């Protein structure tokens, strides 16, 4: 490690130390974690009810707040006193202020947590002048690809469907007991049944993995049932709080904003209403409990269940109602050593399923489809318009979108590999490779052929792109084929990169000033104009 690298490492440690110095952790793990979750629930109430945000601002703020929350929770898990003292659920102004300050600091810390890993992986440079860090200015680069990953949904389904609470309000009123400061919900069979039905109308389209996928101790079908049931109870708890606010309850129902429930009571509820075996509920809950399963730096999005270390779980409705359950499960399972091999095998199966989805669509539009093996690579799928003599060859990639820099690197390598394979196929075609042309594609050498990479969830950033081989999300390509019904038009659209958002029209780029631990820097932010 050279002198400059040592300086950067020292600065990084000082920023980590400053962020972790919040005195909230001194009140003990149970109280500190409950306070953080309760303060975040106040943010939730404000953005949803008191001062509702426009949709595009709401979605962005929700994602950011979930990211910011993980950092103080990680510090509490590692450094707060692990006592089993009785939880005080009163509004304590000093604790509330410390939690607010910590969450606010997380925004700054989050940006530094992007900068340093990029530096260590030699993606950016950092120059230190006085107390300021000057980084490579990424705002001048092609950020259309990063904006695309945020703007374009993973599938053709409407992932932003809204829950209509009016369908369950009366049942919640009937089953909720309100006091001057608190409220409690009685989870009757009728209420939970109505909530699960309501949630399924909105959330089922967000689940795309085959239900029969089997992991060590549960299937995707079981996970889906258990997760939706937990979300249903979370929804009731949040809506009960909104009603409590309307009734003038003290402190806007702060004391009850987080559902604190005995572990066995929650497991019994979920076992009963999900109709899944108790052992399966326990196994899934064990994996998605914050800090479990050997996860070194846990993420509240992937492990949303909080063990308060006093015989109770804490359920944050904000977290449970605003995370992508299936995507986050994939991230988690890919981090657990005992599940990684199973997950990798299932991903191969998922790429086959993705190919079949394209074949079904292409054939409905009158196109032919071919795939097969040539030397040192495969043709994952070719869509052929024999009338217009066109051939679109797709290298298919199915993986979860990355959550942090390390994952970005791994996914980028996968995409780069796909680009190399696509270029090889294009070159083989130009050199009139007989096996490719006659045995795999069954076309003539005068066809117009284009090769692309099709990814289910993420197309990478500017540094992985290639001028000859576009990368596009599968759902986006399917929608284009379906709407245009033309392979000719689709190929032109791909060649011109018309699928990318436009800077100034769909998104803007700006600088963000950040400061922590006595160190200042300037990073960049993407502001989306449409979602």
NULUM-932937 format. One record per residue (C-alpha): residue number from 1; residue in three letters; x, y, z. Coordinates in nm, 2 decimals, m for minus. Example, Ala and Ser with C-alpha at 12.3 -4.5 7.8 and 13.67 -1.06 7.14 Angstrom:
2
PT marpa kolba px py pz
PT 1 ALA 1.23 m0.45 0.78
PT 2 SER 1.37 m0.11 0.71
END
This chain:
531
PT marpa kolba px py pz
PT 1 UNK 0.00 0.00 0.00
PT 2 UNK 0.15 0.33 m0.11
PT 3 UNK 0.15 0.66 0.10
PT 4 UNK m0.16 0.79 m0.08
PT 5 UNK m0.36 0.47 m0.03
PT 6 UNK m0.27 0.48 0.34
PT 7 UNK m0.39 0.84 0.36
PT 8 UNK m0.72 0.74 0.20
PT 9 UNK m0.76 0.44 0.43
PT 10 UNK m0.70 0.67 0.73
PT 11 UNK m0.96 0.92 0.61
PT 12 UNK m1.21 0.64 0.55
PT 13 UNK m1.15 0.51 0.91
PT 14 UNK m1.20 0.86 1.05
PT 15 UNK m1.53 0.90 0.86
PT 16 UNK m1.64 0.55 0.98
PT 17 UNK m1.55 0.65 1.34
PT 18 UNK m1.74 0.98 1.32
PT 19 UNK m2.05 0.81 1.18
PT 20 UNK m2.05 0.54 1.45
PT 21 UNK m2.00 0.79 1.74
PT 22 UNK m2.37 0.87 1.79
PT 23 UNK m2.47 0.84 2.16
PT 24 UNK m2.79 0.66 2.08
PT 25 UNK m2.60 0.33 2.08
PT 26 UNK m2.52 0.40 2.45
PT 27 UNK m2.88 0.34 2.56
PT 28 UNK m2.86 m0.03 2.46
PT 29 UNK m2.94 m0.23 2.15
PT 30 UNK m3.31 m0.28 2.22
PT 31 UNK m3.40 0.08 2.29
PT 32 UNK m3.17 0.22 2.03
PT 33 UNK m3.30 0.00 1.75
PT 34 UNK m3.67 0.06 1.84
PT 35 UNK m3.61 0.44 1.85
PT 36 UNK m3.45 0.43 1.50
PT 37 UNK m3.74 0.23 1.36
PT 38 UNK m4.00 0.45 1.53
PT 39 UNK m3.84 0.77 1.40
PT 40 UNK m3.84 0.63 1.05
PT 41 UNK m4.21 0.54 1.09
PT 42 UNK m4.26 0.91 1.16
PT 43 UNK m4.09 0.99 0.82
PT 44 UNK m4.33 0.73 0.67
PT 45 UNK m4.64 0.89 0.82
PT 46 UNK m4.53 1.23 0.70
PT 47 UNK m4.45 1.13 0.34
PT 48 UNK m4.77 0.93 0.31
PT 49 UNK m5.03 1.12 0.51
PT 50 UNK m4.93 1.45 0.67
PT 51 UNK m4.74 1.60 0.38
PT 52 UNK m4.78 1.35 0.10
PT 53 UNK m4.50 1.35 m0.16
PT 54 UNK m4.56 1.33 m0.54
PT 55 UNK m4.51 0.97 m0.66
PT 56 UNK m4.17 1.01 m0.82
PT 57 UNK m4.03 1.19 m0.51
PT 58 UNK m4.20 0.94 m0.29
PT 59 UNK m4.04 0.63 m0.46
PT 60 UNK m3.69 0.80 m0.46
PT 61 UNK m3.72 0.90 m0.09
PT 62 UNK m3.84 0.56 0.02
PT 63 UNK m3.55 0.39 m0.15
PT 64 UNK m3.30 0.63 0.00
PT 65 UNK m3.44 0.61 0.35
PT 66 UNK m3.42 0.23 0.35
PT 67 UNK m3.05 0.26 0.24
PT 68 UNK m2.98 0.52 0.51
PT 69 UNK m3.14 0.32 0.79
PT 70 UNK m2.92 0.02 0.75
PT 71 UNK m2.60 0.20 0.86
PT 72 UNK m2.70 0.30 1.21
PT 73 UNK m2.87 m0.04 1.26
PT 74 UNK m2.54 m0.20 1.17
PT 75 UNK m2.35 0.01 1.43
PT 76 UNK m2.61 m0.08 1.69
PT 77 UNK m2.58 m0.45 1.61
PT 78 UNK m2.20 m0.44 1.65
PT 79 UNK m2.14 m0.18 1.92
PT 80 UNK m2.45 m0.12 2.13
PT 81 UNK m2.48 m0.29 2.47
PT 82 UNK m2.68 m0.61 2.42
PT 83 UNK m2.91 m0.59 2.73
PT 84 UNK m3.25 m0.73 2.77
PT 85 UNK m3.39 m0.44 2.97
PT 86 UNK m3.76 m0.36 2.93
PT 87 UNK m3.84 m0.15 2.63
PT 88 UNK m3.96 0.20 2.71
PT 89 UNK m4.20 0.29 2.43
PT 90 UNK m4.25 0.65 2.53
PT 91 UNK m4.14 0.95 2.32
PT 92 UNK m3.80 1.05 2.47
PT 93 UNK m3.70 1.38 2.31
PT 94 UNK m3.33 1.33 2.35
PT 95 UNK m3.33 0.98 2.20
PT 96 UNK m3.56 1.10 1.92
PT 97 UNK m3.32 1.38 1.84
PT 98 UNK m3.02 1.15 1.83
PT 99 UNK m3.20 0.91 1.60
PT 100 UNK m3.30 1.20 1.36
PT 101 UNK m2.94 1.32 1.36
PT 102 UNK m2.81 0.97 1.29
PT 103 UNK m3.04 0.91 1.00
PT 104 UNK m2.96 1.25 0.85
PT 105 UNK m2.59 1.17 0.88
PT 106 UNK m2.65 0.84 0.70
PT 107 UNK m2.73 1.03 0.39
PT 108 UNK m2.37 1.18 0.39
PT 109 UNK m2.22 0.85 0.50
PT 110 UNK m2.40 0.66 0.22
PT 111 UNK m2.23 0.88 m0.04
PT 112 UNK m1.89 0.82 0.11
PT 113 UNK m1.96 0.45 0.11
PT 114 UNK m2.00 0.48 m0.26
PT 115 UNK m1.68 0.68 m0.32
PT 116 UNK m1.43 0.47 m0.12
PT 117 UNK m1.51 0.13 m0.28
PT 118 UNK m1.49 0.28 m0.62
PT 119 UNK m1.15 0.42 m0.54
PT 120 UNK m1.02 0.09 m0.40
PT 121 UNK m1.14 m0.08 m0.72
PT 122 UNK m0.95 0.18 m0.93
PT 123 UNK m1.28 0.31 m1.08
PT 124 UNK m1.21 0.67 m0.97
PT 125 UNK m0.93 0.89 m0.84
PT 126 UNK m0.93 1.09 m0.51
PT 127 UNK m0.70 1.39 m0.46
PT 128 UNK m0.67 1.52 m0.10
PT 129 UNK m0.62 1.89 m0.06
PT 130 UNK m0.65 2.01 0.30
PT 131 UNK m0.97 1.86 0.44
PT 132 UNK m1.14 1.81 0.10
PT 133 UNK m1.15 1.50 m0.12
PT 134 UNK m1.16 1.58 m0.49
PT 135 UNK m1.29 1.28 m0.69
PT 136 UNK m1.31 1.21 m1.06
PT 137 UNK m1.61 1.41 m1.19
PT 138 UNK m1.85 1.14 m1.31
PT 139 UNK m2.11 1.39 m1.42
PT 140 UNK m1.94 1.43 m1.75
PT 141 UNK m1.97 1.05 m1.83
PT 142 UNK m2.25 0.86 m1.99
PT 143 UNK m2.49 0.83 m1.70
PT 144 UNK m2.78 0.74 m1.93
PT 145 UNK m2.71 0.37 m1.85
PT 146 UNK m2.73 0.43 m1.47
PT 147 UNK m3.05 0.63 m1.52
PT 148 UNK m3.19 0.35 m1.74
PT 149 UNK m3.14 0.10 m1.46
PT 150 UNK m3.35 0.32 m1.23
PT 151 UNK m3.62 0.43 m1.47
PT 152 UNK m3.70 0.11 m1.66
PT 153 UNK m3.89 m0.15 m1.46
PT 154 UNK m3.76 m0.51 m1.44
PT 155 UNK m4.07 m0.66 m1.61
PT 156 UNK m4.36 m0.55 m1.82
PT 157 UNK m4.59 m0.57 m1.52
PT 158 UNK m4.72 m0.26 m1.34
PT 159 UNK m4.49 m0.27 m1.04
PT 160 UNK m4.63 0.05 m0.90
PT 161 UNK m4.99 m0.06 m0.85
PT 162 UNK m5.15 0.11 m0.55
PT 163 UNK m5.31 m0.06 m0.25
PT 164 UNK m5.67 0.06 m0.20
PT 165 UNK m5.70 0.08 0.18
PT 166 UNK m6.07 0.17 0.16
PT 167 UNK m6.14 m0.20 0.10
PT 168 UNK m6.02 m0.30 0.45
PT 169 UNK m6.07 0.02 0.66
PT 170 UNK m6.39 m0.08 0.82
PT 171 UNK m6.25 m0.42 0.92
PT 172 UNK m5.94 m0.25 1.07
PT 173 UNK m6.15 m0.01 1.27
PT 174 UNK m6.36 m0.30 1.40
PT 175 UNK m6.04 m0.48 1.51
PT 176 UNK m5.84 m0.19 1.65
PT 177 UNK m5.83 m0.07 2.01
PT 178 UNK m5.73 0.30 2.06
PT 179 UNK m5.60 0.45 2.38
PT 180 UNK m5.48 0.81 2.45
PT 181 UNK m5.12 0.72 2.34
PT 182 UNK m5.13 0.37 2.19
PT 183 UNK m5.33 0.14 1.97
PT 184 UNK m5.33 m0.24 1.91
PT 185 UNK m5.47 m0.45 1.63
PT 186 UNK m5.65 m0.77 1.68
PT 187 UNK m5.57 m0.99 1.38
PT 188 UNK m5.90 m1.17 1.33
PT 189 UNK m5.93 m1.43 1.05
PT 190 UNK m6.16 m1.20 0.85
PT 191 UNK m5.93 m0.91 0.87
PT 192 UNK m5.62 m1.10 0.77
PT 193 UNK m5.80 m1.28 0.49
PT 194 UNK m5.91 m0.95 0.35
PT 195 UNK m5.56 m0.80 0.38
PT 196 UNK m5.39 m1.09 0.21
PT 197 UNK m5.64 m1.09 m0.08
PT 198 UNK m5.59 m0.71 m0.12
PT 199 UNK m5.21 m0.74 m0.11
PT 200 UNK m5.20 m1.03 m0.36
PT 201 UNK m5.39 m0.81 m0.62
PT 202 UNK m5.10 m0.57 m0.60
PT 203 UNK m4.79 m0.77 m0.52
PT 204 UNK m4.81 m1.10 m0.70
PT 205 UNK m4.70 m0.95 m1.03
PT 206 UNK m4.37 m0.86 m0.86
PT 207 UNK m4.29 m1.22 m0.80
PT 208 UNK m4.13 m1.38 m1.11
PT 209 UNK m3.93 m1.68 m0.98
PT 210 UNK m4.07 m2.03 m1.03
PT 211 UNK m4.27 m2.12 m0.72
PT 212 UNK m4.12 m2.47 m0.71
PT 213 UNK m3.76 m2.35 m0.67
PT 214 UNK m3.64 m2.54 m0.36
PT 215 UNK m3.37 m2.40 m0.12
PT 216 UNK m3.24 m2.58 0.19
PT 217 UNK m3.55 m2.55 0.39
PT 218 UNK m3.82 m2.37 0.19
PT 219 UNK m3.95 m2.31 m0.16
PT 220 UNK m4.02 m1.98 m0.33
PT 221 UNK m4.39 m2.05 m0.30
PT 222 UNK m4.36 m2.08 0.08
PT 223 UNK m4.15 m1.77 0.10
PT 224 UNK m4.40 m1.57 m0.10
PT 225 UNK m4.69 m1.69 0.11
PT 226 UNK m4.51 m1.61 0.44
PT 227 UNK m4.38 m1.27 0.32
PT 228 UNK m4.71 m1.15 0.19
PT 229 UNK m4.88 m1.26 0.51
PT 230 UNK m4.63 m1.06 0.72
PT 231 UNK m4.69 m0.76 0.49
PT 232 UNK m5.06 m0.79 0.54
PT 233 UNK m5.02 m0.76 0.91
PT 234 UNK m4.78 m0.47 0.87
PT 235 UNK m5.03 m0.30 0.64
PT 236 UNK m5.30 m0.33 0.91
PT 237 UNK m5.07 m0.19 1.17
PT 238 UNK m4.98 0.11 0.96
PT 239 UNK m5.34 0.19 0.86
PT 240 UNK m5.44 0.17 1.22
PT 241 UNK m5.18 0.43 1.30
PT 242 UNK m5.33 0.66 1.03
PT 243 UNK m5.67 0.62 1.20
PT 244 UNK m5.51 0.69 1.54
PT 245 UNK m5.38 1.02 1.40
PT 246 UNK m5.72 1.11 1.28
PT 247 UNK m5.86 1.04 1.63
PT 248 UNK m5.60 1.28 1.78
PT 249 UNK m5.39 1.03 1.96
PT 250 UNK m5.09 1.18 2.15
PT 251 UNK m4.76 1.21 1.96
PT 252 UNK m4.93 1.09 1.65
PT 253 UNK m4.92 0.73 1.78
PT 254 UNK m4.54 0.73 1.80
PT 255 UNK m4.54 0.47 2.09
PT 256 UNK m4.72 0.21 1.87
PT 257 UNK m4.57 0.30 1.53
PT 258 UNK m4.35 m0.01 1.53
PT 259 UNK m4.53 m0.33 1.60
PT 260 UNK m4.35 m0.50 1.89
PT 261 UNK m4.47 m0.86 1.92
PT 262 UNK m4.36 m1.17 2.11
PT 263 UNK m4.17 m1.40 1.88
PT 264 UNK m4.39 m1.70 1.92
PT 265 UNK m4.71 m1.49 1.88
PT 266 UNK m4.59 m1.36 1.55
PT 267 UNK m4.48 m1.70 1.43
PT 268 UNK m4.82 m1.84 1.54
PT 269 UNK m5.00 m1.57 1.34
PT 270 UNK m4.80 m1.63 1.03
PT 271 UNK m4.82 m2.01 1.05
PT 272 UNK m5.20 m1.99 1.09
PT 273 UNK m5.27 m1.73 0.81
PT 274 UNK m5.00 m1.84 0.56
PT 275 UNK m5.10 m2.20 0.60
PT 276 UNK m4.74 m2.30 0.60
PT 277 UNK m4.56 m2.53 0.85
PT 278 UNK m4.44 m2.36 1.17
PT 279 UNK m4.09 m2.49 1.11
PT 280 UNK m4.08 m2.33 0.76
PT 281 UNK m4.19 m2.00 0.91
PT 282 UNK m3.92 m2.02 1.17
PT 283 UNK m3.66 m2.11 0.91
PT 284 UNK m3.75 m1.82 0.68
PT 285 UNK m3.77 m1.58 0.97
PT 286 UNK m3.43 m1.70 1.09
PT 287 UNK m3.27 m1.61 0.75
PT 288 UNK m3.44 m1.27 0.72
PT 289 UNK m3.37 m1.15 1.07
PT 290 UNK m3.13 m0.86 1.07
PT 291 UNK m2.77 m0.98 1.12
PT 292 UNK m2.85 m1.35 1.11
PT 293 UNK m2.71 m1.61 0.86
PT 294 UNK m2.36 m1.49 0.90
PT 295 UNK m2.41 m1.17 0.71
PT 296 UNK m2.13 m0.94 0.81
PT 297 UNK m2.28 m0.60 0.71
PT 298 UNK m2.66 m0.67 0.71
PT 299 UNK m2.90 m0.47 0.50
PT 300 UNK m3.25 m0.39 0.64
PT 301 UNK m3.39 m0.44 0.29
PT 302 UNK m3.27 m0.80 0.27
PT 303 UNK m3.32 m0.88 0.64
PT 304 UNK m3.63 m0.67 0.74
PT 305 UNK m3.72 m0.86 1.06
PT 306 UNK m3.56 m0.71 1.38
PT 307 UNK m3.49 m0.93 1.68
PT 308 UNK m3.50 m0.69 1.98
PT 309 UNK m3.31 m0.94 2.19
PT 310 UNK m3.58 m0.94 2.46
PT 311 UNK m3.81 m1.21 2.34
PT 312 UNK m3.98 m0.98 2.09
PT 313 UNK m3.96 m0.90 1.72
PT 314 UNK m4.00 m0.54 1.59
PT 315 UNK m4.20 m0.51 1.27
PT 316 UNK m4.15 m0.18 1.08
PT 317 UNK m4.45 m0.13 0.84
PT 318 UNK m4.24 0.12 0.64
PT 319 UNK m3.98 m0.14 0.57
PT 320 UNK m4.21 m0.44 0.51
PT 321 UNK m4.44 m0.25 0.27
PT 322 UNK m4.16 m0.08 0.06
PT 323 UNK m3.91 m0.35 m0.02
PT 324 UNK m3.88 m0.58 m0.32
PT 325 UNK m3.92 m0.91 m0.15
PT 326 UNK m3.81 m1.15 m0.42
PT 327 UNK m3.52 m0.94 m0.54
PT 328 UNK m3.39 m0.90 m0.18
PT 329 UNK m3.43 m1.27 m0.11
PT 330 UNK m3.21 m1.34 m0.41
PT 331 UNK m2.95 m1.10 m0.28
PT 332 UNK m2.96 m1.26 0.06
PT 333 UNK m2.94 m1.62 m0.06
PT 334 UNK m2.65 m1.53 m0.28
PT 335 UNK m2.46 m1.41 0.03
PT 336 UNK m2.53 m1.73 0.23
PT 337 UNK m2.26 m1.99 0.16
PT 338 UNK m2.49 m2.29 0.21
PT 339 UNK m2.74 m2.15 m0.05
PT 340 UNK m2.50 m2.02 m0.32
PT 341 UNK m2.46 m2.34 m0.51
PT 342 UNK m2.84 m2.40 m0.52
PT 343 UNK m2.90 m2.05 m0.63
PT 344 UNK m2.65 m2.07 m0.91
PT 345 UNK m2.80 m2.38 m1.05
PT 346 UNK m3.15 m2.23 m1.04
PT 347 UNK m3.03 m1.92 m1.22
PT 348 UNK m2.93 m2.14 m1.51
PT 349 UNK m3.28 m2.27 m1.51
PT 350 UNK m3.42 m1.92 m1.50
PT 351 UNK m3.22 m1.82 m1.82
PT 352 UNK m3.39 m2.11 m1.99
PT 353 UNK m3.73 m1.98 m1.87
PT 354 UNK m3.65 m1.64 m2.00
PT 355 UNK m3.56 m1.78 m2.34
PT 356 UNK m3.90 m1.96 m2.35
PT 357 UNK m4.08 m1.63 m2.27
PT 358 UNK m3.91 m1.47 m2.57
PT 359 UNK m3.99 m1.77 m2.80
PT 360 UNK m4.36 m1.76 m2.70
PT 361 UNK m4.38 m1.39 m2.78
PT 362 UNK m4.17 m1.41 m3.10
PT 363 UNK m4.38 m1.70 m3.24
PT 364 UNK m4.70 m1.51 m3.16
PT 365 UNK m4.57 m1.23 m3.39
PT 366 UNK m4.49 m1.47 m3.67
PT 367 UNK m4.11 m1.49 m3.62
PT 368 UNK m3.89 m1.80 m3.61
PT 369 UNK m3.66 m1.88 m3.32
PT 370 UNK m3.34 m2.08 m3.31
PT 371 UNK m3.07 m2.16 m3.05
PT 372 UNK m2.78 m2.40 m3.01
PT 373 UNK m2.41 m2.46 m2.96
PT 374 UNK m2.12 m2.35 m3.18
PT 375 UNK m1.75 m2.36 m3.10
PT 376 UNK m1.67 m2.22 m2.76
PT 377 UNK m2.00 m2.04 m2.72
PT 378 UNK m2.38 m2.08 m2.74
PT 379 UNK m2.64 m1.90 m2.93
PT 380 UNK m2.88 m1.84 m2.64
PT 381 UNK m3.16 m1.73 m2.87
PT 382 UNK m3.20 m1.59 m3.22
PT 383 UNK m3.53 m1.43 m3.34
PT 384 UNK m3.56 m1.45 m3.72
PT 385 UNK m3.78 m1.26 m3.96
PT 386 UNK m3.75 m1.48 m4.27
PT 387 UNK m3.96 m1.25 m4.49
PT 388 UNK m3.74 m0.95 m4.43
PT 389 UNK m3.43 m1.16 m4.39
PT 390 UNK m3.34 m1.03 m4.04
PT 391 UNK m3.18 m1.20 m3.75
PT 392 UNK m3.15 m1.07 m3.39
PT 393 UNK m2.92 m1.29 m3.18
PT 394 UNK m2.96 m1.25 m2.80
PT 395 UNK m2.71 m1.34 m2.53
PT 396 UNK m2.93 m1.39 m2.23
PT 397 UNK m2.83 m1.29 m1.87
PT 398 UNK m3.04 m1.35 m1.57
PT 399 UNK m2.91 m1.22 m1.24
PT 400 UNK m3.03 m1.00 m0.96
PT 401 UNK m2.96 m0.63 m0.99
PT 402 UNK m2.66 m0.54 m0.77
PT 403 UNK m2.70 m0.37 m0.43
PT 404 UNK m2.35 m0.24 m0.37
PT 405 UNK m2.01 m0.19 m0.55
PT 406 UNK m1.88 m0.54 m0.51
PT 407 UNK m2.19 m0.68 m0.67
PT 408 UNK m2.17 m0.42 m0.95
PT 409 UNK m1.82 m0.55 m1.03
PT 410 UNK m1.94 m0.91 m1.04
PT 411 UNK m2.24 m0.83 m1.26
PT 412 UNK m2.04 m0.61 m1.49
PT 413 UNK m1.80 m0.90 m1.55
PT 414 UNK m2.10 m1.12 m1.65
PT 415 UNK m2.22 m0.85 m1.89
PT 416 UNK m1.87 m0.81 m2.04
PT 417 UNK m1.86 m1.19 m2.09
PT 418 UNK m2.19 m1.17 m2.27
PT 419 UNK m2.06 m0.88 m2.49
PT 420 UNK m1.76 m1.09 m2.59
PT 421 UNK m1.98 m1.38 m2.68
PT 422 UNK m2.21 m1.16 m2.88
PT 423 UNK m1.91 m1.01 m3.07
PT 424 UNK m1.78 m1.37 m3.14
PT 425 UNK m2.11 m1.47 m3.29
PT 426 UNK m2.12 m1.16 m3.51
PT 427 UNK m1.76 m1.22 m3.63
PT 428 UNK m1.84 m1.59 m3.70
PT 429 UNK m2.14 m1.48 m3.91
PT 430 UNK m1.92 m1.23 m4.10
PT 431 UNK m1.67 m1.50 m4.17
PT 432 UNK m1.95 m1.73 m4.29
PT 433 UNK m1.91 m1.99 m4.02
PT 434 UNK m2.11 m2.28 m4.17
PT 435 UNK m2.21 m2.44 m3.84
PT 436 UNK m2.35 m2.11 m3.71
PT 437 UNK m2.53 m2.02 m4.04
PT 438 UNK m2.66 m2.36 m4.16
PT 439 UNK m2.69 m2.58 m3.85
PT 440 UNK m2.79 m2.34 m3.57
PT 441 UNK m2.96 m2.03 m3.74
PT 442 UNK m3.07 m2.20 m4.06
PT 443 UNK m3.04 m1.88 m4.25
PT 444 UNK m2.84 m1.75 m4.56
PT 445 UNK m2.53 m1.54 m4.54
PT 446 UNK m2.71 m1.23 m4.68
PT 447 UNK m2.94 m1.19 m4.38
PT 448 UNK m2.89 m0.87 m4.17
PT 449 UNK m2.77 m1.00 m3.83
PT 450 UNK m2.74 m0.80 m3.51
PT 451 UNK m2.62 m0.93 m3.17
PT 452 UNK m2.72 m0.79 m2.84
PT 453 UNK m2.71 m0.87 m2.46
PT 454 UNK m3.04 m0.91 m2.29
PT 455 UNK m3.04 m0.88 m1.91
PT 456 UNK m3.34 m0.95 m1.68
PT 457 UNK m3.27 m0.68 m1.42
PT 458 UNK m2.96 m0.46 m1.49
PT 459 UNK m2.76 m0.34 m1.79
PT 460 UNK m2.45 m0.21 m1.61
PT 461 UNK m2.30 0.14 m1.61
PT 462 UNK m2.11 0.33 m1.88
PT 463 UNK m1.79 0.14 m1.82
PT 464 UNK m1.93 m0.20 m1.94
PT 465 UNK m2.10 m0.08 m2.26
PT 466 UNK m1.99 m0.16 m2.61
PT 467 UNK m2.06 0.05 m2.92
PT 468 UNK m2.14 m0.26 m3.13
PT 469 UNK m2.35 m0.46 m2.88
PT 470 UNK m2.64 m0.29 m2.70
PT 471 UNK m2.75 m0.42 m2.35
PT 472 UNK m3.12 m0.39 m2.27
PT 473 UNK m3.36 m0.52 m2.01
PT 474 UNK m3.56 m0.82 m2.12
PT 475 UNK m3.90 m0.67 m2.02
PT 476 UNK m3.83 m0.35 m2.21
PT 477 UNK m3.73 m0.55 m2.53
PT 478 UNK m4.04 m0.76 m2.50
PT 479 UNK m4.26 m0.45 m2.47
PT 480 UNK m4.10 m0.30 m2.78
PT 481 UNK m4.14 m0.62 m2.99
PT 482 UNK m4.50 m0.65 m2.87
PT 483 UNK m4.59 m0.29 m2.95
PT 484 UNK m4.41 m0.26 m3.28
PT 485 UNK m4.47 m0.62 m3.41
PT 486 UNK m4.16 m0.55 m3.62
PT 487 UNK m3.82 m0.69 m3.59
PT 488 UNK m3.70 m0.43 m3.84
PT 489 UNK m3.81 m0.14 m3.62
PT 490 UNK m3.69 m0.31 m3.31
PT 491 UNK m3.34 m0.36 m3.45
PT 492 UNK m3.32 0.01 m3.56
PT 493 UNK m3.44 0.12 m3.22
PT 494 UNK m3.16 m0.09 m3.06
PT 495 UNK m2.89 0.03 m3.30
PT 496 UNK m2.97 0.40 m3.23
PT 497 UNK m2.99 0.33 m2.85
PT 498 UNK m3.33 0.49 m2.85
PT 499 UNK m3.43 0.28 m2.55
PT 500 UNK m3.20 0.50 m2.33
PT 501 UNK m3.34 0.79 m2.13
PT 502 UNK m3.23 1.14 m2.24
PT 503 UNK m3.03 1.37 m2.01
PT 504 UNK m3.23 1.69 m1.96
PT 505 UNK m3.56 1.53 m2.07
PT 506 UNK m3.59 1.21 m1.85
PT 507 UNK m3.32 1.29 m1.59
PT 508 UNK m3.08 1.55 m1.47
PT 509 UNK m2.73 1.52 m1.31
PT 510 UNK m2.61 1.74 m1.03
PT 511 UNK m2.33 1.77 m0.78
PT 512 UNK m2.40 1.69 m0.41
PT 513 UNK m2.18 1.84 m0.14
PT 514 UNK m2.11 1.60 0.15
PT 515 UNK m1.93 1.63 0.48
PT 516 UNK m1.85 1.39 0.76
PT 517 UNK m1.58 1.36 1.02
PT 518 UNK m1.42 1.69 0.92
PT 519 UNK m1.38 1.57 0.56
PT 520 UNK m1.56 1.73 0.27
PT 521 UNK m1.62 1.61 m0.09
PT 522 UNK m1.85 1.65 m0.39
PT 523 UNK m2.03 1.36 m0.54
PT 524 UNK m2.30 1.33 m0.81
PT 525 UNK m2.68 1.27 m0.79
PT 526 UNK m2.93 1.16 m1.06
PT 527 UNK m3.27 1.33 m1.04
PT 528 UNK m3.53 1.13 m1.23
PT 529 UNK m3.80 1.33 m1.41
PT 530 UNK m4.03 1.03 m1.48
PT 531 UNK m4.09 0.69 m1.33
END
